[in-house]
Amino acid sequence: MSQSRHRAEAPPLEPEDSGTFSLGMITAKPGKTPIQVLHEYGMKTKNIPVYECERSDVQIRVPTFTFRVTVGDITCTGEGTSKKLAKHRAAEAAINILKANASICFAVPDPLMPDPSKQPKNQLNPIGSLQELAIHHGWRLPEYTLSQEGGPAHKREYTTICRLESFMETGKGASKKQAKRNAAEKFLAKFSNISPENHISLTNVVGHSLGCTWHSLRNSPGEKINLLKRSLLSLPNTDYIQLLSDIAKEQGFNITYLDIEELSANGHYQCLAELSTSPITVCHGSGISCGNAQSDAAHNALQYLKIIAERK
């Protein structure tokens, strides 16, 4: 069925001087994706686009998808590292053909890297956006770990850790999904200025604020880390949690205590202290209470930092 027959069935539209249909009215509002533009074109001409997945390779490190879109007599394909991106590219290819066949003038936004800061909050999927961002830049995929679950039954609170390369962010929420979304949003906030043409390395974006390296610890002039080098870490009544917190603030890394639900073989509580150093440091602790387990984990983390900081 030709386009002219579809135009005859569509509601009357304002013609241009050439007598051809213009998409200018459809795309007057900025920020629309190729999928949205092509869908509106289909609504106006009664040619609703139909998308079909032709190929899906998800076993490889960087998954690849191929989608075919048919709108009227036009059929185009697009490839991408996600289904959404492949659909965008297929739609963009179809729009380019429509441009060539009619007097259509509009700007199609680049679908490779949507700007999270410019998308409506209720339409943004931070988990999916962060995954696409990682794939696009060749990073490992984000990993999410539920670290804490607490609060009364009617008001639960969950804490999730999101790891991306050697860095991490934590998110909290009333559900596990919300906690994951919040953790992903924190990462996306740091990447909001990255475009497809600006391949900034992950270290340059967040490395200076999310952790420290062994090299920086060994060469740091900081008072707290140098005091640690001289400490025996065996004095009674030492607040190891506070001491570790002071060093973390000085050296620029975060600490997360992960309480383990299972008791140890001798019936003690268990805890992990995770430090967002580069690479990430995780130390185990145990005790007769949760507080004692955290203190023991902090003590073990301090001993590890002391060994690293003293090495030459």
Order of alpha helices (4+ residues) and beta strands (2+ residues): alpha-alpha-beta-beta-beta-alpha-alpha-beta-beta-beta-alpha-alpha-alpha-alpha-beta-beta-beta-alpha
